[in-house]
C-alpha cells in the first residue's frame, strides 16, 4: 500500500509509466493495472504533496482487484470444513482431527497433510486468542525460583555397575537467572527433596516461591479448572513448611509458564552436557557440570537481562533470599500404600505390619532415615524401625490374637509355648515332634497348642495324658477327647479316684442337728 502512494505521487509529477514501474520495482503489467484502477477513481490528479490516505487507496484497489487465493491454498476438504472447525475449536490438533474424521466418517478420504494445512489456515484466519498472549512477569529479587528435570541420556552408574537413564535437575532464580544443576538417576520423591536441600545450601538461602513442573514428586493432582483442587505431594509439602517457601505448580501442558527453567534445561543439555559420551561416569559428568555452571552458565551475559547472573545474584538477590532454617531438614518421605492380605504394607523393599482390620484399605507412610510411621485416617497406628535384616517387620499385636502365633515356625517357640501351659503338655508336644522322622509335625503342634489354650489347664493336661496313653498324636484326637469329655473319665487300667468326699459341700454334721427339739405333729403351721 505504501508503494501505491508513491505511484500516485510520481504520476502527479507527470512521470512516465515505464519510469514509474522501474522506480517502484513493478512489472509494466502490474503498474498498468494499478494505474488504470486509480485513474478511474480520479486519484492520479492533484498536488504531489497532498496524497490520499492509505485506507482510501486500499479500499479502491481491493474493490477493483480482489485478492485471489493461490491454487495451493485451496483445500480438498471443503465439505469437511465444518467438522474441522468444530474439532479445532475444541482444542484438537491436526493428528487428532485426522484420526477422529477417519473413525467417525467411513467416506472420509482426505490425507493428514491436507488436514494439517487446513488447520493452519483456520488458525491463521481466526487470529490470536487472548489466552495465547504471553504476559511477561517481572519478579523482584528473591521472590521466585523455577525447578524442573530434563533427561540427558544414559550414564554409567558406578554403584550398580551398569548404564542407567539420567536426568539433570535445574533450579533457576527468576530475577538474577542464577542456576543450580545436579545429575540424578531417578525422579523419586527422596531424590527430588534431596536436590532441593542441596540447591538451597548452594544458594545460601531460600526463595519465597518455587514453581515446579507437575511431576508426582511435587504435585499429586494438578487442577486449574473451576472447582479444581491442586494436591501437593506430602513430602514436598513438609519440605516447604520446613524452609518456609510456597509452591506454585505450573498449569498442565503449559511449559511456557516456567520458561526460565525450560530454557535453562535446554541450555544445559545443548551446551553444558552436549557431546557427553554415552558411557561417561556419573562422578566425571557431575564434576564437569559443576565447573560449567560456575564458569560459563552463571558468568555469561544473559540474553534477556544483558547482565551476568552471578554478578546480579551477588549484588542484589543473595541478600533478598530467606535465611536457611537453624535446624537442618530431616528428609521425610510420605508414601501412600495399600494394606495387603497379610496385614503388611510395602515400602523401600521391606514389609511393615499394620493392624489387621486395615486390610484392603489405603494408609499413609511417613518414612524418615530411621523409622516408618503408619497413619490411617490421620491417626498413627504403627511405628517401625526402618532398618532391619529381615524382609518383614511384624508385630504380633497387629495380627488376630488367635492367629498371630502361627507366624512362628521354630520348634523351640512351640515347645516353650506348650511348657507355659503345663510341663506335661510340653512333654506331649516333644513326643509329637519326634513321632515322625520325615514328616514335619509343625502344623499339627500349632493346631494342638492353640486349641488347648482355649481350655482350662486341668482339662488340657488330662486330654494330653489320655492321648499319650493311647499313642495318638493328632489334632483330631485332642479335639475328640475334649468335645466328648473323655478327659474327665479314668484311663483304662488306672484306678479311678474315690467318690467319697472328705468335706461334703452340702452335708451337715449330726451334732449340728441334736440341739433341735422334736416338732409337735399337732402344732398348727
NORUR-V997129 format. One record per residue. N is the residue number from 1. RES is the residue in three letters. PHI is phi in whole degrees, 0 to 359 (NA if undefined). Layout:
n:N res:RES phi:PHI
n:N res:RES phi:PHI
This chain:
n:1 res:UNK phi:NA
n:2 res:UNK phi:292
n:3 res:UNK phi:287
n:4 res:UNK phi:294
n:5 res:UNK phi:297
n:6 res:UNK phi:293
n:7 res:UNK phi:297
n:8 res:UNK phi:297
n:9 res:UNK phi:298
n:10 res:UNK phi:295
n:11 res:UNK phi:291
n:12 res:UNK phi:293
n:13 res:UNK phi:271
n:14 res:UNK phi:63
n:15 res:UNK phi:277
n:16 res:UNK phi:292
n:17 res:UNK phi:301
n:18 res:UNK phi:296
n:19 res:UNK phi:293
n:20 res:UNK phi:299
n:21 res:UNK phi:298
n:22 res:UNK phi:292
n:23 res:UNK phi:293
n:24 res:UNK phi:267
n:25 res:UNK phi:69
n:26 res:UNK phi:251
n:27 res:UNK phi:287
n:28 res:UNK phi:295
n:29 res:UNK phi:293
n:30 res:UNK phi:295
n:31 res:UNK phi:296
n:32 res:UNK phi:292
n:33 res:UNK phi:298
n:34 res:UNK phi:293
n:35 res:UNK phi:295
n:36 res:UNK phi:295
n:37 res:UNK phi:295
n:38 res:UNK phi:290
n:39 res:UNK phi:292
n:40 res:UNK phi:296
n:41 res:UNK phi:270
n:42 res:UNK phi:72
n:43 res:UNK phi:260
n:44 res:UNK phi:270
n:45 res:UNK phi:248
n:46 res:UNK phi:142
n:47 res:UNK phi:284
n:48 res:UNK phi:297
n:49 res:UNK phi:265
n:50 res:UNK phi:238
n:51 res:UNK phi:281
n:52 res:UNK phi:290
n:53 res:UNK phi:295
n:54 res:UNK phi:299
n:55 res:UNK phi:300
n:56 res:UNK phi:294
n:57 res:UNK phi:298
n:58 res:UNK phi:297
n:59 res:UNK phi:296
n:60 res:UNK phi:294
n:61 res:UNK phi:293
n:62 res:UNK phi:292
n:63 res:UNK phi:289
n:64 res:UNK phi:271
n:65 res:UNK phi:234
n:66 res:UNK phi:298
n:67 res:UNK phi:295
n:68 res:UNK phi:256
n:69 res:UNK phi:285
n:70 res:UNK phi:299
n:71 res:UNK phi:303
n:72 res:UNK phi:287
n:73 res:UNK phi:268
n:74 res:UNK phi:284
n:75 res:UNK phi:240
n:76 res:UNK phi:274
n:77 res:UNK phi:252
n:78 res:UNK phi:301
n:79 res:UNK phi:284
n:80 res:UNK phi:259
n:81 res:UNK phi:300
n:82 res:UNK phi:298
n:83 res:UNK phi:296
n:84 res:UNK phi:294
n:85 res:UNK phi:297
n:86 res:UNK phi:296
n:87 res:UNK phi:292
n:88 res:UNK phi:296
n:89 res:UNK phi:295
n:90 res:UNK phi:274
n:91 res:UNK phi:94
n:92 res:UNK phi:282
n:93 res:UNK phi:274
n:94 res:UNK phi:303
n:95 res:UNK phi:295
n:96 res:UNK phi:295
n:97 res:UNK phi:294
n:98 res:UNK phi:299
n:99 res:UNK phi:294
n:100 res:UNK phi:294
n:101 res:UNK phi:295
n:102 res:UNK phi:294
n:103 res:UNK phi:284
n:104 res:UNK phi:269
n:105 res:UNK phi:229
n:106 res:UNK phi:292
n:107 res:UNK phi:269
n:108 res:UNK phi:288
n:109 res:UNK phi:235
n:110 res:UNK phi:282
n:111 res:UNK phi:254
n:112 res:UNK phi:298
n:113 res:UNK phi:291
n:114 res:UNK phi:292
n:115 res:UNK phi:296
n:116 res:UNK phi:296
n:117 res:UNK phi:295
n:118 res:UNK phi:293
n:119 res:UNK phi:298
n:120 res:UNK phi:299
n:121 res:UNK phi:294
n:122 res:UNK phi:295
n:123 res:UNK phi:293
n:124 res:UNK phi:293
n:125 res:UNK phi:292
n:126 res:UNK phi:292
n:127 res:UNK phi:87
n:128 res:UNK phi:281
n:129 res:UNK phi:271
n:130 res:UNK phi:299
n:131 res:UNK phi:287
n:132 res:UNK phi:271
n:133 res:UNK phi:283
n:134 res:UNK phi:279
n:135 res:UNK phi:260
n:136 res:UNK phi:293
n:137 res:UNK phi:243
n:138 res:UNK phi:265
n:139 res:UNK phi:246
n:140 res:UNK phi:274
n:141 res:UNK phi:302
n:142 res:UNK phi:77
n:143 res:UNK phi:275
n:144 res:UNK phi:227
n:145 res:UNK phi:225
n:146 res:UNK phi:250
n:147 res:UNK phi:228
n:148 res:UNK phi:194
n:149 res:UNK phi:253
n:150 res:UNK phi:218
n:151 res:UNK phi:287
n:152 res:UNK phi:236
n:153 res:UNK phi:104
n:154 res:UNK phi:241
n:155 res:UNK phi:233
n:156 res:UNK phi:277
n:157 res:UNK phi:265
n:158 res:UNK phi:293
n:159 res:UNK phi:292
n:160 res:UNK phi:261
n:161 res:UNK phi:70
n:162 res:UNK phi:203
n:163 res:UNK phi:283
n:164 res:UNK phi:220
n:165 res:UNK phi:296
n:166 res:UNK phi:230
n:167 res:UNK phi:231
n:168 res:UNK phi:249
n:169 res:UNK phi:266
n:170 res:UNK phi:232
n:171 res:UNK phi:239
n:172 res:UNK phi:236
n:173 res:UNK phi:285
n:174 res:UNK phi:293
n:175 res:UNK phi:272
n:176 res:UNK phi:273
n:177 res:UNK phi:68
n:178 res:UNK phi:298
n:179 res:UNK phi:244
n:180 res:UNK phi:235
n:181 res:UNK phi:223
n:182 res:UNK phi:220
n:183 res:UNK phi:256
n:184 res:UNK phi:219
n:185 res:UNK phi:261
n:186 res:UNK phi:202
n:187 res:UNK phi:242
n:188 res:UNK phi:293
n:189 res:UNK phi:299
n:190 res:UNK phi:296
n:191 res:UNK phi:291
n:192 res:UNK phi:302
n:193 res:UNK phi:293
n:194 res:UNK phi:299
n:195 res:UNK phi:293
n:196 res:UNK phi:296
n:197 res:UNK phi:300
n:198 res:UNK phi:295
n:199 res:UNK phi:295
n:200 res:UNK phi:298
n:201 res:UNK phi:296
n:202 res:UNK phi:293
n:203 res:UNK phi:284
n:204 res:UNK phi:78
n:205 res:UNK phi:184
n:206 res:UNK phi:229
n:207 res:UNK phi:292
n:208 res:UNK phi:287
n:209 res:UNK phi:227
n:210 res:UNK phi:246
n:211 res:UNK phi:247
n:212 res:UNK phi:265
n:213 res:UNK phi:282
n:214 res:UNK phi:267
n:215 res:UNK phi:287
n:216 res:UNK phi:295
n:217 res:UNK phi:291
n:218 res:UNK phi:247
n:219 res:UNK phi:235
n:220 res:UNK phi:283
n:221 res:UNK phi:220
n:222 res:UNK phi:258
n:223 res:UNK phi:216
n:224 res:UNK phi:230
n:225 res:UNK phi:271
n:226 res:UNK phi:293
n:227 res:UNK phi:81
n:228 res:UNK phi:283
n:229 res:UNK phi:234
n:230 res:UNK phi:270
n:231 res:UNK phi:249
n:232 res:UNK phi:275
n:233 res:UNK phi:298
n:234 res:UNK phi:294
n:235 res:UNK phi:293
n:236 res:UNK phi:292
n:237 res:UNK phi:297
n:238 res:UNK phi:293
n:239 res:UNK phi:298
n:240 res:UNK phi:297
n:241 res:UNK phi:294
n:242 res:UNK phi:293
n:243 res:UNK phi:271
n:244 res:UNK phi:85
n:245 res:UNK phi:261
n:246 res:UNK phi:255
n:247 res:UNK phi:249
n:248 res:UNK phi:237
n:249 res:UNK phi:298
n:250 res:UNK phi:288
n:251 res:UNK phi:303
n:252 res:UNK phi:297
n:253 res:UNK phi:55
n:254 res:UNK phi:226
n:255 res:UNK phi:296
n:256 res:UNK phi:293
n:257 res:UNK phi:291
n:258 res:UNK phi:230
n:259 res:UNK phi:296
n:260 res:UNK phi:294
n:261 res:UNK phi:282
n:262 res:UNK phi:299
n:263 res:UNK phi:292
n:264 res:UNK phi:294
n:265 res:UNK phi:296
n:266 res:UNK phi:299
n:267 res:UNK phi:297
n:268 res:UNK phi:296
n:269 res:UNK phi:290
n:270 res:UNK phi:272
n:271 res:UNK phi:237
n:272 res:UNK phi:298
n:273 res:UNK phi:249
n:274 res:UNK phi:294
n:275 res:UNK phi:76
n:276 res:UNK phi:291
n:277 res:UNK phi:298
n:278 res:UNK phi:294
n:279 res:UNK phi:254
n:280 res:UNK phi:295
n:281 res:UNK phi:282
n:282 res:UNK phi:301
n:283 res:UNK phi:297
n:284 res:UNK phi:294
n:285 res:UNK phi:294
n:286 res:UNK phi:294
n:287 res:UNK phi:296
n:288 res:UNK phi:298
n:289 res:UNK phi:297
n:290 res:UNK phi:298
n:291 res:UNK phi:294
n:292 res:UNK phi:293
n:293 res:UNK phi:297
n:294 res:UNK phi:286
n:295 res:UNK phi:270
n:296 res:UNK phi:241
n:297 res:UNK phi:301
n:298 res:UNK phi:272
n:299 res:UNK phi:249
n:300 res:UNK phi:284
n:301 res:UNK phi:280
n:302 res:UNK phi:293
n:303 res:UNK phi:296
n:304 res:UNK phi:267
n:305 res:UNK phi:277
n:306 res:UNK phi:58
n:307 res:UNK phi:221
n:308 res:UNK phi:278
n:309 res:UNK phi:303
n:310 res:UNK phi:296
n:311 res:UNK phi:291
n:312 res:UNK phi:295
n:313 res:UNK phi:296
n:314 res:UNK phi:292
n:315 res:UNK phi:277
n:316 res:UNK phi:234
n:317 res:UNK phi:260
n:318 res:UNK phi:302
n:319 res:UNK phi:288
n:320 res:UNK phi:273
n:321 res:UNK phi:289
n:322 res:UNK phi:290
n:323 res:UNK phi:291
n:324 res:UNK phi:292
n:325 res:UNK phi:299
n:326 res:UNK phi:291
n:327 res:UNK phi:266
n:328 res:UNK phi:299
n:329 res:UNK phi:283
n:330 res:UNK phi:265
n:331 res:UNK phi:302
n:332 res:UNK phi:231
n:333 res:UNK phi:248
n:334 res:UNK phi:260
n:335 res:UNK phi:218
n:336 res:UNK phi:267
n:337 res:UNK phi:218
n:338 res:UNK phi:267
n:339 res:UNK phi:276
n:340 res:UNK phi:286
n:341 res:UNK phi:295
n:342 res:UNK phi:269
n:343 res:UNK phi:64
n:344 res:UNK phi:230
n:345 res:UNK phi:241
n:346 res:UNK phi:257
n:347 res:UNK phi:199
n:348 res:UNK phi:60
n:349 res:UNK phi:82
n:350 res:UNK phi:231
n:351 res:UNK phi:244
n:352 res:UNK phi:236
n:353 res:UNK phi:281
n:354 res:UNK phi:224
n:355 res:UNK phi:308
n:356 res:UNK phi:295
n:357 res:UNK phi:288
n:358 res:UNK phi:267
n:359 res:UNK phi:302
n:360 res:UNK phi:72
n:361 res:UNK phi:254
n:362 res:UNK phi:258
n:363 res:UNK phi:231
n:364 res:UNK phi:254
n:365 res:UNK phi:250
n:366 res:UNK phi:246
n:367 res:UNK phi:250
n:368 res:UNK phi:256
n:369 res:UNK phi:292
n:370 res:UNK phi:240
n:371 res:UNK phi:228
n:372 res:UNK phi:231
n:373 res:UNK phi:260
n:374 res:UNK phi:250
n:375 res:UNK phi:239
n:376 res:UNK phi:233
n:377 res:UNK phi:56
n:378 res:UNK phi:62
n:379 res:UNK phi:240
n:380 res:UNK phi:287
n:381 res:UNK phi:245
n:382 res:UNK phi:197
n:383 res:UNK phi:222
n:384 res:UNK phi:231
n:385 res:UNK phi:285
n:386 res:UNK phi:289
n:387 res:UNK phi:266
n:388 res:UNK phi:180
n:389 res:UNK phi:279
n:390 res:UNK phi:274
n:391 res:UNK phi:290
n:392 res:UNK phi:251
n:393 res:UNK phi:244
n:394 res:UNK phi:239
n:395 res:UNK phi:242
n:396 res:UNK phi:299
n:397 res:UNK phi:292
n:398 res:UNK phi:275
n:399 res:UNK phi:253
n:400 res:UNK phi:304
n:401 res:UNK phi:305
n:402 res:UNK phi:283
n:403 res:UNK phi:241
n:404 res:UNK phi:302
n:405 res:UNK phi:295
n:406 res:UNK phi:294
n:407 res:UNK phi:284
n:408 res:UNK phi:273
n:409 res:UNK phi:238
n:410 res:UNK phi:272
n:411 res:UNK phi:296
n:412 res:UNK phi:298
n:413 res:UNK phi:297
n:414 res:UNK phi:284
n:415 res:UNK phi:294
n:416 res:UNK phi:294
n:417 res:UNK phi:293
n:418 res:UNK phi:292
n:419 res:UNK phi:300
n:420 res:UNK phi:294
n:421 res:UNK phi:284
n:422 res:UNK phi:185
n:423 res:UNK phi:302
n:424 res:UNK phi:292
n:425 res:UNK phi:293
n:426 res:UNK phi:300
n:427 res:UNK phi:296
n:428 res:UNK phi:297
n:429 res:UNK phi:295
n:430 res:UNK phi:296
n:431 res:UNK phi:295
n:432 res:UNK phi:296
n:433 res:UNK phi:301
n:434 res:UNK phi:271
n:435 res:UNK phi:286
n:436 res:UNK phi:220
n:437 res:UNK phi:275
n:438 res:UNK phi:241
n:439 res:UNK phi:283
n:440 res:UNK phi:288
n:441 res:UNK phi:259
n:442 res:UNK phi:298
n:443 res:UNK phi:296
n:444 res:UNK phi:297
n:445 res:UNK phi:297
n:446 res:UNK phi:302
n:447 res:UNK phi:295
n:448 res:UNK phi:293
n:449 res:UNK phi:295
n:450 res:UNK phi:295
n:451 res:UNK phi:286
n:452 res:UNK phi:294
n:453 res:UNK phi:295
n:454 res:UNK phi:269
n:455 res:UNK phi:244
n:456 res:UNK phi:301
n:457 res:UNK phi:301
n:458 res:UNK phi:299
n:459 res:UNK phi:290
n:460 res:UNK phi:296
n:461 res:UNK phi:294
n:462 res:UNK phi:297
n:463 res:UNK phi:294
n:464 res:UNK phi:293
n:465 res:UNK phi:297
n:466 res:UNK phi:291
n:467 res:UNK phi:296
n:468 res:UNK phi:292
n:469 res:UNK phi:300
n:470 res:UNK phi:265
n:471 res:UNK phi:65
n:472 res:UNK phi:254
n:473 res:UNK phi:238
n:474 res:UNK phi:246
n:475 res:UNK phi:293
n:476 res:UNK phi:297
n:477 res:UNK phi:294
n:478 res:UNK phi:298
n:479 res:UNK phi:296
n:480 res:UNK phi:295
n:481 res:UNK phi:302
n:482 res:UNK phi:287
n:483 res:UNK phi:292
n:484 res:UNK phi:269
n:485 res:UNK phi:72
n:486 res:UNK phi:292
n:487 res:UNK phi:294
n:488 res:UNK phi:267
n:489 res:UNK phi:260
n:490 res:UNK phi:290
n:491 res:UNK phi:283
n:492 res:UNK phi:301
n:493 res:UNK phi:82
n:494 res:UNK phi:247
n:495 res:UNK phi:296
n:496 res:UNK phi:289
n:497 res:UNK phi:295
n:498 res:UNK phi:298
n:499 res:UNK phi:275
n:500 res:UNK phi:293
n:501 res:UNK phi:267
n:502 res:UNK phi:289
n:503 res:UNK phi:227
n:504 res:UNK phi:303
n:505 res:UNK phi:287
n:506 res:UNK phi:249
n:507 res:UNK phi:282
n:508 res:UNK phi:233
n:509 res:UNK phi:293
n:510 res:UNK phi:295
n:511 res:UNK phi:294
n:512 res:UNK phi:287
n:513 res:UNK phi:253
n:514 res:UNK phi:292
n:515 res:UNK phi:282
n:516 res:UNK phi:281
n:517 res:UNK phi:275
n:518 res:UNK phi:288
n:519 res:UNK phi:285
n:520 res:UNK phi:289
n:521 res:UNK phi:288
n:522 res:UNK phi:267
n:523 res:UNK phi:291
n:524 res:UNK phi:289
n:525 res:UNK phi:257
